[in-house]
Amino acid sequence: MKAKRSILSFLLALMGLVAFAPIATAQDAAPDDEPELVEFDTAKVRRIAVPALVAPNPADTPAGNSANLGRQIAEVIAANLRNSGLFEPQGPAGIRPITLAEVTAPQYDFWKGRNVEQLIEGFVRVGGDGQLTVGCYLYDVNFGQELTRLGFVVAPRDWRRAAHKCSDAIYSKLTGELPFFDSRIAYIAETGPKGKRVKRLAIMDSDGANHRFITNGQSTALTPRFSPNYKSILYLSYQDGNPRIYVYDIDSGRQRLITQSRNPTFAPRWSPDGQTILYSMAVAGNTDVYKVSASGGAPVRLTTAPGIDVGGSFSPDGRQIVFESDRGGSQQIYIMNTDGSSQRRISYGGGRYATPEWSPRGDLIAYTRIAGDFRVGVMRPDGSGERLLTDSWQDEAPTWAPNGRVIQFFRTERNSGKTSVWQVDLTGRNERKLPTPVDGSDPAWGPVLP
């Protein structure tokens, strides 16, 4: 009875919370003082049990019965942890269901017998207003103690977000890293034959769910990026053969023109505060990096060296810009201050370097290295610590997870021209393909949702 009163008190307390308000979250991980690559021992993954969440008094919702949602939430949590490459989940299929009392009083001896180190338990309850109360708990089986708990009140349609939030709390608690599951990805959806591809802007959840197309393909869309506040997407569109930079408002479905030109234009990128847009433009045979206010206006030219300078991205503190340039005779990575001063080269490895992207943690820069094949790699902002993460025929255009510890990119198949979206962690050993309904390129990972 004590355990039951405890969980009921927990449920009653949750009912006063706003949507996605946590009761207790995993401890935030602070960025390292020194830029260091994360080295997880992927040969020894954590064994973790994820039984279906309990549904006290199962009830129907617009998203399905709460008992089914309890199982689906557990499935999403297990899939998230498995796909991180750091966990070996058991369940929810193949393990016994738990009772409501067990949510706050786990049967540790039983789970020890299943040879698991951690245990995730929780519940889903339908309130009188139709909202879902979702709670999840993380336990250490060997030590017999609670590690963290998290709870949300959400609309039934948002049950997947609750699952991602629970996954984030568990991942952060057990790894010490910042979360990234409750985020979205923009990318270019490609259809049609090689050489005549139709390219549409699309968005989806970090695991590929809730996919939708944003543009209809009548004009080519390229290089999308989420705004820092997640309200809009910046992208390049070719309409009537002329490049235009647009900002698409996700809620209203409207878009506004930032700049247009008859000159070739490339790779628009947001500043960290969302007030400035970085892009590149070719004028009279010379390509340079420009910046312009996000509300439009006259652009400011930042580079003047002969050759091709293509903007990469801002540093997370907004003080520097990483870009690529062939001013020294080959395509390499450079850094400059945001006013264009102090331009300096940082890449000195073999081959050419392209598409640099600064990590949201500020400790690393991802890039595409071209030396026969195209491979994705990382280096520190001073050019040291260079490391290649992929080894395929054509991997390019890296984009960072919001925690700065996973990278997405797109892969092109030899001869066919077919493209797909992939991700890899900083060990380079946990690589996987993301599900998309059509071919995909130019991925852009947004920040963690508020």
C-alpha positions in Angstrom: 0.0 0.0 0.0 2.9 2.4 0.7 4.2 2.0 -2.8 0.7 2.5 -4.2 0.2 5.7 -2.2 3.6 7.0 -3.4 2.7 6.5 -7.1 -0.7 8.1 -6.6 0.8 11.1 -4.9 3.2 11.3 -7.8 0.4 11.2 -10.3 -1.6 13.9 -8.5 1.4 16.2 -8.3 2.0 15.8 -12.0 -1.4 16.9 -12.9 -0.6 20.5 -12.0 2.4 20.6 -14.3 2.6 22.3 -17.7 3.3 20.2 -20.8 6.7 18.7 -20.8 7.6 20.0 -17.3 9.9 17.6 -15.6 9.6 16.5 -12.0 13.3 15.6 -11.8 15.7 15.4 -14.6 19.1 13.8 -15.1 22.0 16.0 -14.1 23.1 18.3 -16.9 26.5 17.5 -18.2 28.8 20.5 -18.5 31.1 20.8 -21.5 34.7 19.8 -20.9 37.1 22.7 -20.3 39.5 21.1 -22.9 38.3 19.8 -26.3 38.5 16.1 -26.1 37.0 13.3 -28.2 34.6 11.1 -26.3 35.8 7.5 -26.0 33.1 5.1 -25.0 33.9 1.4 -24.7 31.4 0.2 -27.3 32.7 -3.4 -26.8 30.9 -3.3 -23.4 27.5 -1.9 -23.8 25.1 -1.4 -20.8 22.4 -4.1 -20.4 19.2 -2.4 -19.5 15.6 -3.7 -19.1 12.7 -1.7 -20.5 9.3 -3.4 -19.6 6.1 -1.8 -21.0 4.9 1.2 -19.0 2.0 0.4 -16.7 -1.4 1.8 -17.6 -3.6 2.1 -14.5 -7.2 2.0 -15.5 -6.6 1.7 -19.3 -8.6 4.2 -21.3 -9.0 5.1 -25.0 -7.4 8.3 -26.4 -7.1 9.8 -29.9 -3.7 8.2 -30.1 -4.9 4.8 -29.0 -5.6 2.9 -25.7 -3.3 3.9 -22.9 -2.2 0.3 -22.4 -0.9 0.2 -26.0 0.7 3.6 -25.5 2.6 2.2 -22.5 4.1 -0.5 -24.7 4.8 1.9 -27.5 6.6 4.4 -25.3 8.8 1.6 -23.9 9.5 0.5 -27.5 10.7 4.0 -28.5 12.8 4.3 -25.3 14.5 0.9 -26.1 15.0 1.8 -29.7 16.6 5.2 -28.8 19.0 3.6 -26.4 19.9 0.8 -28.7 20.5 3.1 -31.6 22.9 5.2 -29.5 25.3 2.2 -29.6 25.9 2.3 -25.9 23.0 0.1 -24.6 21.7 -3.4 -25.0 18.0 -3.1 -24.1 15.8 -6.0 -23.1 12.1 -5.5 -23.8 9.4 -4.6 -23.9 8.8 -7.7 -26.0 9.9 -10.9 -24.3 9.9 -9.8 -20.7 7.1 -9.9 -18.2 4.8 -6.9 -17.6 5.2 -5.0 -14.3 2.6 -3.9 -11.8 1.9 -0.4 -10.7 3.4 -1.0 -7.3 6.7 -2.1 -8.9 7.1 1.3 -10.6 8.3 2.7 -7.2 9.3 -0.6 -5.6 11.2 -2.7 -8.3 11.8 -6.4 -7.7 15.6 -6.2 -7.9 16.2 -9.9 -7.4 14.1 -10.8 -10.4 16.0 -8.3 -12.7 19.4 -9.5 -11.4 18.4 -12.9 -12.6 18.0 -11.5 -16.1 21.5 -10.2 -16.0 20.7 -6.5 -16.5 22.5 -3.5 -14.9 19.8 -0.9 -15.1 16.0 -0.9 -15.2 13.5 1.5 -16.6 9.9 1.4 -15.3 7.1 3.8 -15.6 3.4 4.5 -16.1 0.9 6.1 -18.5 -2.4 7.5 -17.1 -5.3 9.3 -18.8 -6.6 12.3 -16.9 -10.1 13.6 -16.7 -9.1 16.3 -19.3 -7.9 13.6 -21.7 -4.2 14.5 -21.2 -1.6 11.8 -20.6 0.5 11.7 -17.5 3.7 9.8 -18.3 6.3 8.9 -15.7 9.5 7.0 -16.0 12.1 5.9 -13.4 15.6 4.7 -13.8 17.1 2.2 -11.3 20.5 0.6 -10.7 19.8 -3.1 -10.3 23.0 -4.1 -8.7 22.9 -1.3 -6.1 19.2 -1.4 -5.7 18.6 2.3 -5.9 16.8 4.9 -7.9 19.0 7.0 -10.2 16.5 9.5 -11.7 12.9 10.0 -12.4 11.0 12.2 -15.0 7.3 12.9 -15.5 5.3 14.9 -18.1 1.7 15.9 -18.8 1.2 15.8 -22.5 -1.5 15.6 -25.2 -2.0 12.1 -26.5 -0.6 13.0 -29.9 2.7 13.9 -28.1 3.3 10.5 -26.6 6.5 10.1 -28.7 7.9 13.3 -27.3 7.4 12.0 -23.8 9.3 8.8 -24.8 12.1 10.9 -26.3 12.3 13.0 -23.1 12.5 9.9 -20.9 15.2 8.5 -23.2 17.2 11.8 -23.0 17.1 11.7 -19.2 18.3 8.2 -19.0 21.0 8.7 -21.6 22.3 11.8 -19.8 22.3 10.2 -16.4 24.2 7.1 -17.5 26.7 8.7 -19.9 27.2 12.2 -18.5 26.4 13.7 -21.9 23.8 16.2 -22.9 20.5 14.9 -24.5 19.6 14.7 -28.2 16.7 12.3 -28.8 13.9 14.9 -28.5 14.9 16.8 -31.6 14.1 17.1 -35.2 15.9 16.7 -38.5 15.4 18.7 -41.7 16.7 17.2 -44.9 16.3 17.2 -48.7 14.0 14.5 -49.9 15.1 13.3 -53.4 13.1 11.4 -56.1 13.5 10.8 -59.8 16.3 9.5 -62.0 20.0 10.4 -61.7 20.7 13.7 -63.3 17.1 14.9 -63.0 16.4 14.7 -59.3 13.3 16.4 -57.7 14.5 17.8 -54.3 11.9 18.8 -51.6 12.4 20.1 -48.1 11.2 17.6 -45.4 11.3 17.3 -41.6 11.1 14.4 -39.2 11.8 13.4 -35.6 15.3 12.3 -34.7 14.3 8.7 -35.2 12.6 9.2 -38.5 9.0 9.3 -37.1 6.4 12.0 -37.9 7.8 12.6 -41.3 6.3 15.4 -43.5 7.2 17.2 -46.7 7.4 21.0 -46.6 7.9 22.0 -50.2 6.2 20.4 -53.3 9.3 20.0 -55.5 8.4 22.6 -58.1 11.6 24.4 -57.3 14.8 22.8 -56.1 15.4 23.1 -52.3 18.9 22.7 -50.8 20.9 23.0 -47.5 18.2 23.5 -44.9 19.0 24.6 -41.3 16.7 24.9 -38.3 16.6 28.3 -36.6 18.0 28.3 -33.0 14.4 28.8 -31.6 13.1 25.9 -33.8 10.3 28.1 -35.3 11.6 28.3 -38.8 13.9 26.6 -41.4 16.4 28.5 -43.5 17.0 27.0 -47.0 18.2 27.7 -50.5 15.7 27.5 -53.4 16.3 27.7 -57.1 13.2 29.2 -58.8 13.3 30.0 -62.5 17.0 29.2 -62.3 17.7 32.0 -59.8 18.9 31.2 -56.2 16.8 32.6 -53.4 17.4 32.3 -49.6 14.1 31.7 -47.8 13.0 31.4 -44.2 10.1 29.0 -43.8 7.8 29.4 -40.7 6.9 26.0 -39.5 3.7 26.9 -37.6 2.1 29.1 -40.3 3.5 27.4 -43.3 4.5 30.8 -44.8 7.9 31.7 -46.0 9.7 35.0 -46.5 12.5 35.9 -48.9 15.8 36.9 -47.3 17.9 37.6 -50.4 17.9 36.7 -54.1 20.4 37.1 -56.9 21.3 36.0 -60.4 24.7 35.1 -59.0 25.3 31.5 -57.7 24.5 31.4 -54.0 25.4 28.7 -51.5 25.0 27.3 -48.0 22.9 29.7 -45.9 23.5 29.3 -42.1 22.1 30.9 -39.0 24.1 32.7 -36.3 23.6 31.3 -32.8 21.3 34.1 -31.8 19.2 33.8 -35.0 19.8 37.4 -36.0 22.3 36.9 -38.8 22.5 34.7 -41.9 25.8 33.5 -43.4 26.0 32.5 -47.0 28.3 32.5 -50.0 27.9 34.1 -53.4 29.9 34.0 -56.7 30.3 37.4 -58.3 32.4 38.0 -61.5 34.2 34.6 -61.1 35.1 35.1 -57.4 33.1 33.4 -54.6 33.1 35.0 -51.1 31.4 34.7 -47.8 28.7 37.2 -46.9 26.4 37.9 -44.0 23.0 39.5 -43.9 20.5 40.4 -41.2 17.8 37.7 -40.8 15.2 40.4 -41.5 16.9 41.2 -44.8 18.8 44.2 -46.0 22.2 44.8 -47.6 24.7 42.0 -47.3 28.2 42.5 -45.8 31.1 40.8 -47.6 33.5 39.1 -45.3 36.2 37.6 -47.6 38.0 39.1 -50.5 40.8 36.6 -51.4 40.9 35.4 -55.0 39.3 32.0 -55.4 36.3 30.2 -53.9 35.4 30.9 -50.3 32.3 29.1 -49.0 30.9 29.7 -45.6 30.6 26.9 -43.2 29.1 27.9 -39.8 29.4 30.1 -36.8 31.0 29.0 -33.6 28.4 28.5 -30.8 29.5 31.7 -29.1 29.0 33.6 -32.3 32.5 35.1 -32.3 34.0 33.1 -35.2 33.2 31.5 -38.5 34.6 28.4 -40.0 34.7 28.3 -43.8 36.4 26.5 -46.7 38.6 28.2 -49.3 40.9 27.2 -52.2 43.0 30.4 -51.9 46.1 28.4 -51.1 45.7 26.2 -54.2 43.5 23.5 -52.8 40.2 23.3 -50.9 41.0 23.7 -47.1 39.3 24.8 -43.9 39.8 28.3 -42.5 38.6 30.3 -39.5 37.9 34.0 -39.2 36.3 36.4 -36.8 32.7 37.4 -37.5 33.8 40.7 -39.0 36.1 38.9 -41.4 39.3 39.7 -39.6 42.1 37.2 -38.6 41.5 34.7 -41.4 43.7 31.6 -40.9 44.0 28.1 -42.2 43.6 25.1 -39.8 43.5 22.0 -42.1 46.8 20.5 -43.2 46.0 16.8 -43.8 46.1 15.0 -47.1 43.4 15.8 -49.7 40.8 18.5 -49.8 38.4 19.6 -47.1 34.8 20.9 -47.4 31.5 21.6 -45.6 32.9 22.5 -42.2 30.4 22.6 -39.3 31.2 23.7 -35.8 30.0 21.5 -33.0 27.3 23.0 -30.7 29.7 22.3 -27.8 32.4 24.4 -29.5 35.1 21.7 -29.1 35.2 20.2 -32.6 34.6 21.0 -36.2 33.2 18.3 -38.5 34.0 18.3 -42.2 34.1 16.3 -45.5 37.6 15.1 -46.5 38.0 14.4 -50.2 40.9 12.2 -51.1 39.6 9.8 -53.7 36.6 8.9 -51.6 34.5 11.4 -49.5 34.7 10.8 -45.8 33.4 12.6 -42.7 35.8 13.6 -40.0 36.4 15.9 -37.0 39.2 18.1 -35.8 39.7 20.6 -33.0 39.3 24.4 -33.9 43.1 24.7 -34.0 43.3 21.9 -36.5 44.7 19.3 -34.1 43.1 15.9 -33.3 42.0 15.2 -36.8 40.0 11.9 -37.0 38.0 10.3 -39.8 34.7 8.7 -38.7 33.4 7.1 -41.9 34.8 5.0 -44.7 32.6 4.8 -47.7 32.6 5.9 -51.3 30.9 9.3 -50.8 29.9 10.5 -47.3 29.5 14.3 -47.0 27.8 17.3 -45.4 28.0 16.6 -41.7 25.6 18.1 -39.2 25.8 17.8 -35.4 23.3 16.4 -32.9 22.4 19.0 -30.3 24.7 17.4 -27.7 27.7 17.5 -30.1 28.4 13.8 -29.8 26.7 12.3 -32.8 27.0 13.4 -36.5 24.6 13.0 -39.4 25.6 13.1 -43.0 24.4 11.8 -46.4 25.8 9.0 -48.4 25.6 8.6 -52.2 25.7 5.2 -53.8 28.3 4.7 -56.6 26.8 4.8 -60.1 23.1 5.0 -59.1 23.2 8.5 -57.5 20.8 7.3 -54.8 21.3 9.2 -51.5 20.5 8.3 -47.9 20.8 9.9 -44.5 23.2 8.3 -42.0 24.6 9.0 -38.5 27.8 8.1 -36.7 29.0 8.8 -33.2 32.4 10.1 -32.3 33.9 6.7 -31.9 33.3 6.0 -35.6 32.0 2.5 -34.7 28.3 3.1 -34.2 27.0 3.9 -37.7 23.4 3.5 -38.9 21.1 4.5 -41.7 18.0 6.6 -40.8 14.6 5.6 -42.2 13.2 8.0 -44.8 10.3 7.3 -47.2 12.5 8.5 -50.2 16.1 9.2 -50.8 17.6 11.9 -48.6 20.5 14.4 -48.6 21.7 17.6 -46.9 20.5 16.7 -43.3 20.3 19.3 -40.7 19.9 18.4 -37.0 18.0 20.9 -34.9 18.4 21.8 -31.2 16.6 19.9 -28.5 12.9 20.8 -28.5 11.8 23.1 -25.6 
